[in-house]
Amino acid sequence: MPPKKRNSGAAQNKEMKPSIKNASPDKENPDLSIEKHQEKDADFMTLCQSLQVIDAVCDRAWTIWKAVQASVDKVLDTQKRLWAACLFVAVIDLEVASFTFTQILKAVDLNVKQFLGLLKKMDVNLDTISTKVNSAVTRLEKKYDVSRALYQRFEKTCSKIYAEDSEAKGKEILRSCWTMFLLAKGRALQMEDDLVISFHLMVCVLEFFIRRCPPSLLQPLYQSVISTAQSPPTRTSRRNQSKAKPRQAPPEVDVQLLETLCKENDCSVEEVKSVYQTSFSAFLDSMSLSGTRDLPQATDLSKQYEELYFKSRDFDSRLFLDNDETLLTPKVEPMPVERTPRKNMPEDVVLIPPQTPVRAAMNSIAQLRVDLITSGDQPSSNLAVYFKNCTVDPTEEVLQRVESLGLLFSQRFGQAVGPRCVGLGKQRFTLGIRLYYRVMESMLKSEEKRLSVQNFSKLLNDSTFHTSLLACALEVVMATYGGSTFKNGGYSNGGVPVETDLCFPWILDVFQLTAFDFYKVIESFIKAEPSLSKDIVKHLERCEHLIMETIAWREDSPLFELLKRTREEGPVEQAEPPATLNQPLQHNHTAADLYLSPVRPSSRTLPAPESTAPPSSQPSAPAPHQTPRHPKSNSLSLFYKKLYRLAYMRLKMLYTQLLTSHPELEPIMWTLFQHTLQNEYELMRDRHLDQLMMSAMYAICKVKNVDLRFKTIVTAYKNMPNTNQETFKHVLIREGQYDSIIVFYNLVFMQKLKTNILQYASPRPPTLSPIPHIPRSPYKFPNSPLRVPGSNNVYISPMKSPTRMSPVMTPRTRILVSIGESFGTSDKFQKINAMVNSSDRSLKRSLDMSSAPKPLKRLRFDVEGQDESDESKPGEESRLIQKLAEIGSTRTRMQEQKMKDDAESEKDKP
């Protein structure tokens, strides 16, 4: 059936003409020729006609539809919608601007989320949806989520600005204001999906409209601000009014009004002013609006926005104003917010407002600024002392490096976001500098306490260390502003140019820093900066995973040179024994260890079991039968230990979805996978860890005659967290040639490992590698409750460092202990005391949650300070443990007294 006629149909048809004229590659015959498509379904052709596609798009979409039809068992009542999805895919693949995204949504009565979900479900074969389409879908979805969040905030903000009794005039102003914002965002920003800068630009637009709005339409707060700024003229000026020139243009920005808006919306005045003075002022100049007192006409703004809309070919954001069905989705669910129980407070009282995307971003930025308010953008006096204690003073080189990298960062920021956003890049770089100096000082203090030395000349004159540390600080800043996002899994989009963005690993590309060098600083950075939020710690951990999965295996990575030298020096050690892999990493390597690690690795580098020997400061003599070892490459050793844990975690996750009925296969798959990483690491060059994982799983199933298709593996893989479709759609086959993972398996993986794979079919298979437990994250969240070792229900929550945003704590609230259940007897409190008192590990050590407690020695980068920070002597109880014991004892006595009182009251009852 032809599509239903809609009231907006005429307008939609008018909209299509300029897009076809501008972008059709078929210059000889851009129109659709029905005679050429007699074999196609009539309803499909009707849909093509309504969307005014060209012949090439029609043919391509029909081919895609036939492939989809052959791969699904039953097509329900979504046939027309599937046709629309095929047309969308064809348009993206052929880069033909036949219709906009909104037009195709209206043609099949779907909203944005429904249509994008349909596209994902339609991708049943590896080659149905190209990587180019994947990129377009991801970009559309992100832009929609940001636009929806911004419009919801726009509505809420405007309800506080404009009076409710001015409905007719108010609606016209709101429409003009929102459309002008969309126009400004499209022209001023290259990254329209940047939530923070877009919101700052929205505040600028609101200031522009409020200043020109009649006071009667405003709420009292903004009426008072406007009346203050627009005080009545003096008598002298009225007397000379006839001689005066026409009214002067209003000032470029009303600072008081802008500050009021920023305060009401929890955003930085400094950053909004920067956006106003650069991007927004330039936009006003381009619109000839800088010197006017009148509001722009809504029709003029709408007409200019349409040009951007047709150029982008995405959704029409003006339709948010009309609650259009194509943009309707469930409202943003409030993010979970930590709530501390308060005594005598009703449960239904909302302590913290719901965390919308905009509010969450503003809160994170505000907290970052508060944390760094005491840090300077120059080396502190303590850092200066460390610099002067060096054999070669690095001060001048550090300052010059910061200056040159700052210029480079700001320029690249402007190229990514917008040419007039260089100033914003400088502001963010300044925050990064403060964090860089702060973390560096914390690291050096820890190293000084650990090694009892003050001369760190070699480390502080290492350019790679400084660049990596600064890059990590900037990644924290960029993640705070942009959310925890990553660029297409860390690598290019199937050979298709990717839109420039600020997501990781953008900072590595800016500084020309190798991922392997950046990885070395991540763990020490987290431990040296306890104020990092959980989201940022998780973001940095994901950065580390991306590095291990793919980025460190790029063609130019120094990792391959280290591995090559390892192979040349002798046989590589086998996988770590179970006793090592079953425990979390002990993290005995600081950033200093890793950056100063010898370039030439030892023969035991890949991977070395975690040493239980005395510390390196107390070397032991080698056994008589052992040959002397070369200095050990700690960076490569630790990298592989973490790589094995991540690799097994990914394999276990996929295996659990597919092969729980074949438990005997898991150790075999892991052995093949681990063997590949250890001995055939060249297969990882310009590839992804998960590609080898899926290939190993399929190979073992084939040799063991277990029916598991590659398509089934890929389908399950797509459901795993942190996956990207390019991983299985765009795999390097040979230089410059890419194909699907099935082709990679047949032409590369199986050919390289065929002999090894066939061994698992023989009666005497190779020795199996030890199976590790699912690894725990090595990164601790200092603000999370920690389980007391040996208990099930007892947790210790470290006290947060006070900030300006923290509530003032009274002597009582500083020692509050919360018990999550009602205890019936005093025995349970006594057990708690026993467990706490028996713990001989510090709070930080308990975070490792090792199966066997270890004596406290040489802790590094403790969250709450350094090793033995409570100044207790070896063998004495920690002050924290003592305090908890005192609190527990007091609570026990209180509980016992309460029980006695209750018993007596029971006796007194008749």
C-alpha positions in Angstrom: 0.0 0.0 0.0 1.2 3.6 -0.6 2.2 5.5 2.5 -0.5 7.3 4.4 -1.0 10.9 3.4 0.1 13.3 6.1 -0.6 16.9 6.7 3.0 17.7 6.3 3.4 15.8 3.1 3.5 18.8 0.8 6.1 20.5 2.9 8.1 17.3 3.0 8.1 17.0 -0.8 9.2 20.6 -1.1 12.1 19.9 1.2 13.4 17.1 -0.9 14.2 19.0 -4.1 17.3 21.0 -3.0 18.9 17.9 -1.4 18.5 15.9 -4.7 19.8 18.7 -6.8 22.8 19.3 -4.6 24.0 15.7 -4.1 22.8 13.4 -6.8 25.7 11.6 -8.5 23.5 10.4 -11.4 23.7 13.6 -13.4 22.2 12.2 -16.6 19.1 10.8 -15.1 18.6 11.8 -11.4 15.0 10.9 -11.3 13.5 7.4 -10.6 12.6 5.5 -13.8 9.7 3.1 -13.0 10.2 1.2 -16.3 13.7 0.0 -15.0 12.2 -1.6 -11.9 9.3 -3.7 -13.2 10.5 -6.7 -11.3 10.3 -5.0 -7.9 7.4 -4.9 -5.5 4.8 -2.1 -6.3 4.6 -0.9 -2.8 8.4 -0.8 -2.6 8.4 1.4 -5.7 5.7 3.6 -4.2 7.9 4.2 -1.1 10.9 5.0 -3.4 8.8 7.5 -5.3 7.5 9.2 -2.1 11.2 9.6 -0.9 12.3 10.6 -4.5 15.3 8.3 -4.6 17.3 7.7 -7.7 17.7 4.5 -9.7 21.0 3.6 -8.1 19.5 3.9 -4.6 16.5 1.9 -5.6 18.6 -1.0 -7.0 21.0 -1.0 -4.0 18.1 -1.0 -1.5 16.3 -3.9 -3.3 19.5 -6.0 -3.3 19.9 -5.4 0.5 16.3 -6.3 1.0 16.7 -9.6 -0.8 19.7 -10.5 1.3 17.7 -9.7 4.5 14.7 -11.6 3.3 16.7 -14.7 2.6 18.4 -14.6 6.0 15.2 -14.3 8.2 12.6 -17.0 8.7 9.6 -14.8 8.8 8.9 -11.2 7.9 6.2 -9.8 10.1 4.2 -6.6 9.4 7.4 -4.6 9.3 8.1 -5.2 5.6 7.6 -1.6 4.6 9.7 -0.4 7.5 12.5 -2.9 6.5 12.3 -1.4 3.0 12.8 2.0 4.5 15.8 0.7 6.5 17.3 -0.7 3.3 16.8 2.6 1.5 18.6 4.4 4.4 21.5 1.9 4.2 21.7 2.4 0.4 21.7 6.2 0.7 24.6 6.1 3.2 26.6 3.6 1.3 26.2 5.5 -2.0 26.6 8.9 -0.3 23.5 10.2 -2.1 21.4 12.9 -0.4 18.0 11.7 -1.5 16.0 12.4 1.7 16.5 13.5 5.3 16.3 11.2 8.2 13.1 12.8 9.4 11.5 12.3 6.1 12.1 8.5 6.1 10.9 8.3 9.7 7.6 10.0 8.7 7.2 7.8 5.7 7.0 4.7 7.9 5.7 6.1 11.2 8.7 5.4 13.4 10.6 7.5 15.9 14.4 7.8 16.0 15.1 5.0 18.5 12.7 2.6 16.8 14.3 3.1 13.4 17.8 2.8 14.7 16.8 -0.3 16.6 15.4 -1.8 13.4 18.6 -1.2 11.6 20.6 -3.1 14.3 18.2 -6.0 14.2 18.3 -6.1 10.4 22.1 -6.7 10.5 21.8 -10.5 10.6 24.7 -11.1 8.2 28.2 -9.6 8.6 28.0 -7.7 5.4 24.4 -6.4 5.6 25.3 -3.2 7.3 28.6 -1.6 6.3 31.0 0.1 8.7 30.1 3.4 7.0 26.4 2.9 8.0 27.5 1.9 11.5 29.3 5.1 11.8 26.4 7.1 10.6 24.0 5.3 13.0 26.3 5.9 15.9 26.6 9.6 15.0 22.9 10.0 14.6 22.1 8.3 17.9 24.6 10.4 19.8 23.4 13.7 18.2 19.8 12.8 19.0 20.5 12.0 22.6 22.4 15.2 23.1 19.7 17.2 21.3 16.9 15.6 23.4 18.8 16.3 26.6 19.4 19.9 25.5 15.7 20.5 24.6 14.5 19.1 27.9 16.9 21.4 29.7 15.7 24.3 27.4 12.1 23.7 28.4 12.9 23.6 32.1 15.0 26.7 32.0 12.5 28.7 29.9 9.8 27.8 32.4 11.8 29.7 35.1 12.5 32.6 32.8 9.2 33.4 31.1 5.9 34.2 32.8 3.1 31.7 32.5 0.5 34.2 31.5 2.2 35.2 28.3 1.4 31.9 26.5 0.9 33.1 22.9 3.8 35.6 22.8 5.9 33.2 24.9 5.5 30.3 22.4 6.6 32.5 19.6 9.7 33.6 21.6 10.5 30.0 22.6 10.3 28.9 18.9 12.6 31.6 17.8 15.0 31.1 20.7 15.2 27.3 20.1 15.6 27.7 16.3 18.3 30.3 16.7 20.1 28.0 19.1 20.0 25.2 16.5 21.3 27.6 13.9 24.1 28.9 16.1 25.1 25.4 17.1 25.2 24.2 13.5 27.2 27.1 12.3 29.6 27.7 15.2 30.4 24.1 16.1 31.8 21.3 14.0 30.9 18.9 16.9 27.2 19.4 17.3 27.1 16.5 19.7 29.3 18.2 22.3 26.8 18.5 25.2 28.8 21.0 27.3 29.8 23.5 24.7 26.3 23.3 23.1 24.7 24.0 26.5 27.0 27.0 27.0 26.0 28.3 23.6 22.3 27.8 24.6 22.9 30.0 27.7 24.3 32.7 25.3 21.2 32.5 23.2 18.9 32.8 26.2 20.8 35.9 27.4 20.3 37.4 23.9 16.6 36.8 24.0 16.0 37.8 27.6 17.8 41.1 27.1 15.5 42.0 24.1 12.3 40.5 25.7 9.6 42.8 27.2 9.9 42.7 31.0 6.2 41.8 31.3 7.0 38.4 29.8 9.7 37.6 32.3 9.7 36.0 35.8 10.5 38.4 38.7 14.1 37.3 39.0 14.9 38.2 35.4 12.7 41.3 35.5 14.9 42.6 38.3 18.1 41.8 36.4 16.8 43.5 33.2 15.6 46.6 35.1 19.0 47.0 36.8 20.8 46.8 33.5 18.3 49.0 31.6 18.0 51.9 34.1 15.9 54.9 32.8 17.8 57.7 31.1 18.7 60.8 33.2 16.9 64.2 32.8 19.8 65.6 30.8 19.7 62.8 28.3 15.9 63.4 27.9 16.4 67.1 27.3 19.0 66.4 24.6 17.1 63.5 23.1 16.0 65.4 20.0 19.6 66.3 19.2 20.9 62.9 20.0 21.7 60.3 17.5 19.5 57.2 17.1 19.5 54.8 20.1 22.9 53.1 20.6 23.1 49.4 20.2 22.9 47.5 23.4 26.2 46.3 25.0 27.5 43.1 23.5 26.6 41.1 26.6 24.8 41.9 29.9 27.3 40.4 32.3 25.0 40.5 35.3 22.3 38.7 33.3 24.8 36.1 32.0 26.0 35.5 35.5 22.5 35.0 36.7 21.8 32.5 34.0 25.0 30.6 34.8 24.2 30.5 38.5 20.7 29.2 37.9 22.1 26.5 35.5 25.2 25.5 37.6 27.7 26.3 34.8 31.0 28.2 34.7 30.7 31.9 34.0 34.2 32.0 32.7 33.5 29.3 30.1 30.2 30.7 29.0 31.7 34.2 28.6 34.4 32.6 26.4 31.8 30.9 24.2 29.9 34.2 24.0 32.9 36.4 23.1 34.2 34.0 20.4 31.7 31.6 18.8 28.4 33.4 19.6 29.6 36.9 18.8 30.9 35.7 15.5 27.5 34.1 14.8 25.7 37.3 15.6 27.9 39.2 13.3 27.2 36.7 10.5 23.5 37.2 11.1 23.8 41.0 11.3 22.2 40.9 14.8 25.1 42.4 16.9 23.8 46.0 16.9 20.0 45.4 17.0 17.5 45.7 19.8 14.8 43.7 18.0 14.3 39.9 18.1 15.0 38.1 14.9 12.0 36.8 12.9 11.1 33.2 13.5 10.4 32.6 9.8 13.9 33.9 8.8 15.6 31.8 11.4 13.6 28.7 10.3 14.5 29.2 6.7 18.2 29.5 7.5 18.1 26.4 9.7 16.5 24.4 6.9 19.7 24.9 4.9 21.7 23.2 7.7 19.0 20.5 8.1 19.2 19.5 4.4 22.9 19.6 4.4 23.2 17.3 7.4 20.3 15.1 6.2 19.5 14.1 9.8 16.5 14.8 12.0 14.7 18.2 12.1 15.3 19.4 15.7 12.6 22.0 15.4 10.1 19.2 15.8 11.0 19.0 19.5 8.9 22.1 19.9 5.8 20.3 18.5 6.3 17.0 20.4 6.6 15.4 17.0 6.1 11.6 17.0 9.4 11.0 15.2 11.3 12.5 18.2 9.2 11.1 21.0 10.9 8.6 23.3 10.7 7.9 27.0 12.0 10.7 29.0 15.6 10.6 30.3 15.7 8.3 33.3 17.3 9.9 36.3 20.8 8.6 37.0 21.3 6.8 40.3 22.4 9.2 43.0 24.2 8.3 46.2 22.0 8.9 49.2 23.2 8.9 52.8 20.6 7.8 55.3 19.7 10.7 57.6 18.0 10.3 60.9 14.5 11.5 61.4 14.0 12.3 57.7 11.0 11.0 55.8 11.8 8.5 53.1 9.9 10.4 50.4 12.0 13.5 50.8 14.2 14.0 47.7 17.7 14.9 49.0 19.3 15.4 45.6 17.6 16.5 42.4 17.5 13.8 39.6 20.7 13.7 37.5 19.8 14.6 34.0 22.6 14.5 31.4 23.1 18.2 31.5 23.1 18.5 35.3 25.4 15.5 35.7 27.9 17.1 33.3 27.7 20.5 35.1 28.2 18.8 38.5 31.2 16.8 37.3 32.8 19.9 35.8 32.1 21.9 39.0 33.6 19.2 41.2 36.7 19.0 39.0 37.2 22.8 39.3 36.7 22.6 43.1 39.3 19.8 43.4 41.8 21.8 41.4 41.1 25.2 43.0 44.1 25.0 45.3 46.4 23.7 42.5 48.3 26.2 40.4 49.3 26.1 36.7 52.9 26.5 37.7 55.1 24.0 39.6 54.5 24.2 43.3 57.2 25.0 45.8 57.5 21.3 46.7 57.9 20.4 43.0 60.5 23.1 42.6 62.5 21.5 45.4 62.3 18.1 43.7 63.4 19.7 40.4 66.4 21.4 42.1 67.4 18.2 43.8 68.0 16.6 40.4 71.5 16.2 39.0 70.1 17.9 35.9 67.4 20.5 36.7 64.4 19.8 34.5 62.5 23.0 35.3 63.2 24.9 32.1 62.5 21.8 29.9 59.3 21.1 31.8 58.0 24.6 31.3 58.9 24.7 27.6 57.3 21.4 27.0 54.1 22.5 28.7 54.0 25.7 26.6 54.6 23.9 23.3 52.1 21.1 24.0 49.6 23.8 25.2 49.7 25.5 21.8 49.4 22.2 20.0 46.5 21.1 22.1 44.5 24.4 21.7 45.0 24.3 17.9 43.9 20.7 17.6 40.9 21.4 19.9 39.9 24.3 17.7 40.2 22.0 14.6 38.0 19.4 16.2 35.3 21.6 17.8 35.3 24.8 15.9 37.8 27.4 14.7 36.7 29.9 17.3 36.9 27.4 20.2 40.7 27.7 20.6 40.2 29.7 23.8 38.0 26.9 25.3 40.9 24.6 24.5 43.3 26.8 26.5 40.9 26.8 29.5 40.8 23.0 29.5 44.5 22.7 29.0 45.0 24.9 32.1 42.9 22.5 34.2 45.0 19.7 32.8 48.2 21.4 33.8 47.0 21.8 37.3 46.1 18.2 37.6 49.5 17.2 35.9 51.6 19.1 38.5 49.4 17.9 41.3 49.7 14.2 40.4 53.4 14.5 39.7 54.0 15.9 43.1 52.0 13.1 44.7 53.9 10.5 42.8 57.3 12.0 43.8 56.3 12.1 47.5 55.3 8.4 47.3 58.6 7.5 45.6 60.6 9.5 48.1 59.0 7.6 51.0 59.3 4.2 49.2 63.0 4.6 48.2 64.2 7.2 50.7 65.8 9.2 47.9 65.2 12.8 46.7 67.1 12.8 43.5 64.7 11.8 40.6 66.8 13.2 37.9 66.4 10.3 35.5 62.7 10.2 35.8 62.1 14.0 35.7 64.3 14.4 32.7 62.3 11.7 30.8 60.3 13.5 28.2 58.0 10.5 27.5 57.1 10.3 31.2 56.1 14.0 31.3 54.1 13.8 28.0 52.3 10.7 29.2 51.5 12.2 32.6 50.2 15.4 31.0 48.2 13.4 28.4 46.5 11.4 31.2 45.6 14.6 33.1 44.1 16.0 30.0 42.2 12.8 29.3 40.6 13.1 32.7 39.6 16.7 31.9 38.3 15.8 28.5 36.3 12.8 29.9 34.8 15.1 32.6 33.6 17.5 30.0 32.6 15.0 27.3 31.5 12.0 29.3 33.2 8.6 29.2 33.2 8.1 25.4 35.6 6.4 23.0 36.2 6.8 19.4 34.9 3.7 17.5 36.6 1.3 19.9 39.9 3.0 19.5 40.5 2.6 15.8 39.4 4.0 12.4 36.0 3.2 11.0 36.7 0.6 8.4 38.9 2.8 6.3 36.2 5.4 6.2 37.3 8.9 7.4 36.0 9.4 11.0 34.6 12.7 12.2 37.1 14.5 14.3 36.1 14.2 18.0 37.7 14.5 21.4 37.2 10.9 22.5 40.1 8.7 23.5 42.6 8.1 21.8 42.4 11.6 20.4 44.9 12.9 23.0 47.4 10.3 21.9 47.2 11.4 18.3 47.5 15.1 19.3 50.7 14.5 21.3 52.0 11.7 18.9 52.3 9.5 22.0 52.3 5.7 21.7 49.6 3.9 23.5 52.2 1.6 25.2 53.9 4.6 26.8 50.6 6.1 27.9 49.5 2.8 29.5 52.5 2.9 31.8 51.2 5.9 33.7 47.5 5.0 34.1 47.6 2.9 37.2 50.0 5.2 39.1 47.9 8.2 38.1 44.8 6.7 39.6 46.6 5.8 42.8 48.2 9.2 43.1 44.9 11.2 42.8 42.3 9.9 45.2 39.8 12.6 44.3 39.0 11.0 40.9 35.3 10.0 40.6 34.2 6.5 40.0 33.2 7.3 36.5 36.6 8.8 35.7 38.4 5.8 37.2 36.3 3.5 35.1 37.0 5.6 32.1 40.8 5.3 32.6 40.4 1.6 33.2 38.6 1.4 29.9 41.4 3.4 28.2 43.8 0.8 29.5 41.7 -2.0 28.2 41.4 -0.4 24.8 45.2 -0.1 24.7 45.6 -3.8 25.5 42.9 -4.8 23.1 44.0 -2.9 20.0 45.7 0.5 20.2 49.0 -0.9 21.5 49.1 -3.3 18.6 49.3 -0.7 15.9 51.9 -1.0 13.2 54.2 1.6 14.7 54.0 0.4 18.3 57.2 -0.1 20.3 55.6 -3.2 21.8 56.6 -5.3 18.8 60.3 -4.3 19.1 60.2 -5.3 22.8 58.6 -8.6 21.9 61.1 -9.3 19.1 64.0 -8.8 21.4 62.4 -11.1 23.9 62.1 -13.8 21.3 65.8 -13.3 20.2 67.1 -13.7 23.7 65.7 -17.1 24.3 62.6 -19.2 24.9 59.5 -17.4 26.3 58.1 -18.5 29.6 54.8 -20.2 29.6 51.6 -18.7 31.1 51.5 -17.8 34.8 50.8 -20.6 37.2 47.3 -20.7 38.8 48.5 -19.5 42.1 49.5 -16.2 40.4 46.6 -15.8 38.1 44.0 -16.6 40.8 45.0 -13.5 42.7 44.7 -9.8 41.7 47.9 -8.1 40.6 49.9 -6.8 43.5 51.0 -3.7 41.6 54.5 -3.6 42.7 55.5 -1.4 39.7 55.1 2.3 39.9 55.3 4.7 36.9 58.9 5.3 37.7 59.6 1.6 37.5 57.9 1.3 34.2 59.3 4.4 32.5 62.8 3.6 33.6 62.5 -0.1 32.8 65.3 -1.3 30.5 64.5 -1.3 26.9 66.1 -4.7 26.5 63.8 -7.2 28.2 64.9 -10.4 29.9 64.2 -13.9 28.7 61.5 -14.1 31.4 59.6 -11.1 30.3 56.6 -12.8 28.7 55.1 -13.1 31.3 57.0 -13.3 34.5 55.1 -14.7 37.5 54.6 -12.2 40.3 57.6 -12.4 42.5 57.2 -13.5 46.1 60.9 -12.9 46.7 62.3 -10.1 48.8 62.0 -6.5 47.4 64.3 -5.5 44.6 66.3 -3.4 47.1 67.5 -6.7 48.6 68.8 -8.7 45.7 69.4 -12.4 46.1 72.2 -14.4 44.5 71.3 -16.4 41.5 71.2 -20.2 41.8 74.3 -22.0 40.6 72.6 -23.7 37.7 71.0 -20.4 36.4 72.6 -18.1 33.9 72.7 -14.4 34.8 69.6 -12.6 33.6 69.5 -9.3 31.8 67.6 -6.5 33.5 63.9 -7.2 33.5 61.5 -5.1 31.4 58.9 -4.4 34.0 56.7 -2.5 31.6 56.4 -5.5 29.2 56.0 -8.0 32.0 53.2 -6.1 33.7 51.5 -5.4 30.3 51.3 -9.1 29.5 50.1 -10.0 33.0 47.2 -7.6 32.6 46.7 -8.7 28.9 46.2 -12.3 30.0 43.7 -11.4 32.6 41.7 -9.2 30.2 41.9 -11.9 27.5 40.5 -14.6 29.7 37.8 -12.3 31.1 36.6 -11.6 27.5 36.8 -15.3 26.6 34.9 -16.4 29.7 32.2 -13.9 29.1 31.6 -15.1 25.5 32.0 -18.8 26.4 29.3 -18.4 29.1 26.8 -17.2 26.6 27.4 -20.0 24.1 29.0 -23.2 25.5 28.1 -23.9 29.1 27.0 -27.4 28.0 30.6 -28.1 27.0 32.7 -27.1 30.1 35.6 -29.3 28.9 36.3 -26.9 26.0 37.0 -23.8 28.0 40.6 -24.7 29.1 41.4 -25.8 25.6 40.1 -22.6 24.1 42.1 -20.6 26.6 45.3 -22.6 25.9 45.0 -21.8 22.2 44.2 -18.2 22.8 47.0 -17.8 25.3 49.5 -19.6 23.0 48.6 -17.2 20.2 49.2 -14.1 22.3 52.5 -15.4 23.6 54.0 -17.1 20.5 52.1 -15.7 17.5 51.8 -12.1 18.6 52.4 -10.8 15.1 48.7 -11.8 14.5 47.8 -8.9 16.7 49.5 -6.3 14.5 46.8 -3.8 13.5 44.2 -6.2 14.8 42.0 -6.6 17.9 42.3 -9.0 20.8 38.7 -10.1 20.4 39.4 -11.2 16.8 41.8 -13.8 18.0 39.5 -14.7 20.8 36.6 -15.5 18.5 38.9 -17.3 16.1 40.3 -19.5 18.8 36.8 -20.4 20.0 35.6 -21.3 16.5 38.8 -23.3 15.8 38.4 -25.5 18.9 34.7 -26.1 18.2 35.6 -27.2 14.7 38.3 -29.6 15.8 36.2 -31.0 18.6 33.1 -31.4 16.3 31.0 -29.0 18.3 28.4 -27.3 16.1 28.9 -23.6 16.6 28.7 -21.3 13.6 30.7 -18.1 13.3 27.5 -16.1 12.9 26.3 -17.4 16.3 29.6 -16.3 17.9 29.3 -12.9 16.3 25.7 -12.5 17.4 26.6 -13.3 21.0 29.7 -11.1 20.8 27.5 -8.1 19.9 25.7 -8.5 23.2 28.9 -8.2 25.2 29.9 -4.9 26.8 32.4 -2.6 25.1 32.2 -4.2 21.7 32.3 -2.5 18.3 30.9 -3.9 15.0 34.1 -3.0 13.2 35.8 -5.7 15.2 34.2 -8.5 13.2 33.4 -6.6 10.0 36.7 -4.9 9.3 39.6 -7.3 10.0 43.0 -6.9 8.4 43.7 -9.7 6.0 46.9 -8.5 4.5 48.4 -5.1 3.9 45.7 -2.7 2.8 43.1 -5.4 2.5 40.2 -5.8 5.0 37.4 -8.2 5.2 35.1 -10.0 7.7 36.4 -12.1 10.6 35.3 -15.3 8.8 37.7 -14.4 5.9 40.4 -13.6 8.5 39.9 -17.0 10.1 40.2 -18.9 6.9 43.0 -17.0 5.2 45.1 -16.0 8.2 44.4 -17.5 11.6 43.8 -21.1 10.5 46.8 -21.0 8.1 49.1 -19.7 10.8 47.9 -22.1 13.6 46.7 -25.1 11.7 49.3 -27.5 13.1 48.7 -26.3 16.6 44.9 -26.5 16.3 45.0 -30.0 15.0 47.0 -31.2 18.0 43.9 -30.7 20.1 42.1 -33.5 18.1 44.8 -36.0 18.9 44.7 -38.4 22.0 47.7 -36.5 23.4 46.9 -32.8 23.2 49.3 -30.1 24.2 49.6 -29.2 27.9 46.8 -26.9 28.9 47.4 -23.4 30.2 46.2 -22.7 33.7 42.8 -21.2 33.9 42.7 -18.0 35.9 39.7 -16.7 37.9 37.7 -13.9 36.4 40.0 -11.0 37.3 39.0 -8.1 39.5 39.7 -4.5 38.5 43.0 -3.4 40.0 41.6 0.1 40.4 40.0 0.9 43.7 37.2 3.3 44.4 38.3 5.0 47.6 34.8 6.2 48.3 33.2 2.8 48.1 32.4 0.7 51.2 35.0 -2.1 51.6 34.2 -5.5 52.9 36.1 -6.5 56.1 38.1 -9.7 55.2 36.4 -12.9 56.3 33.0 -11.3 56.7 29.8 -11.2 54.7 28.0 -8.2 56.0 30.6 -5.9 57.5 31.9 -3.0 55.4 34.2 0.0 56.1 33.7 3.2 54.1 36.7 5.5 54.1 36.0 9.1 54.9 36.1 11.4 51.9 38.5 14.2 51.7 36.6 17.4 52.5 36.0 19.8 49.7 34.3 23.2 49.5 31.2 21.4 48.2 31.2 18.9 51.1 28.8 19.4 54.0 30.4 20.4 57.3 30.8 17.3 59.5 30.2 17.5 63.1 32.1 15.4 65.7 29.2 13.0 65.7 28.8 12.6 62.0 32.5 11.9 61.6 32.3 8.6 63.4 28.9 7.4 62.3 28.7 3.6 61.7 25.8 2.3 59.7 24.6 -1.3 60.2 22.4 -2.5 57.4 20.4 -5.0 59.4 18.9 -5.6 62.8 21.2 -7.7 65.0 19.5 -10.0 67.4 22.3 -10.7 69.8 25.5 -9.2 70.9 27.4 -12.2 69.5 27.4 -10.7 66.0 29.0 -7.4 67.2 31.6 -9.4 69.0 32.3 -11.3 65.8 32.7 -8.0 64.0 35.2 -6.8 66.6 37.1 -10.1 66.2 37.3 -9.9 62.5 38.3 -6.2 62.5 40.9 -6.7 65.2 42.4 -9.8 63.5 43.1 -8.0 60.3 46.8 -7.2 60.0 46.4 -5.4 56.7 45.9 -1.7 56.1 42.6 -0.4 54.6 44.2 0.0 51.3 45.6 -3.6 51.3 42.2 -5.0 52.0 41.0 -3.5 48.8 43.0 -6.1 46.9 40.7 -8.8 48.4 43.4 -11.4 48.0 42.6 -14.9 49.1 45.5 -15.0 51.5 46.4 -12.0 53.7 49.9 -10.7 53.3 52.1 -8.7 55.6 52.1 -5.0 55.0 55.3 -4.1 53.1 56.3 -1.5 50.5 52.9 -0.3 49.6 52.9 2.3 46.8 50.5 5.0 45.9 48.1 4.3 48.7 44.8 6.1 48.3 44.8 7.5 51.8 48.4 8.4 51.9 51.6 6.4 52.0 52.6 3.1 53.6 52.2 3.3 57.4 50.7 6.7 56.9 49.1 6.5 60.4 52.6 6.4 61.8 52.0 3.1 63.6 55.0 0.9 64.1 55.2 -2.6 62.7 53.2 -5.0 64.7 50.9 -2.3 66.2 47.3 -2.0 65.3 46.4 0.7 62.8 44.7 3.7 64.3 41.7 3.2 61.9 41.3 -0.4 63.2 41.6 0.8 66.8 38.9 3.4 66.2 36.6 0.9 64.6 37.2 -1.5 67.5 36.3 1.3 70.0 33.2 2.2 68.0 32.2 -1.5 67.7 32.8 -2.1 71.5 30.7 1.0 72.3 27.9 -0.3 70.1 28.1 -3.7 71.6 27.7 -2.3 75.1 24.7 -0.2 73.9 23.2 -3.2 72.2 23.6 -5.4 75.3 22.1 -2.7 77.5 19.1 -2.4 75.1 18.6 -6.1 75.2 18.6 -6.1 79.1 16.1 -3.3 79.1 13.9 -5.1 76.7 14.1 -8.3 78.7 13.2 -6.4 81.9 10.2 -4.8 80.2 9.0 -8.2 79.0 9.1 -9.5 82.6 7.1 -6.5 83.8 4.3 -7.2 81.3 1.3 -9.0 82.9 
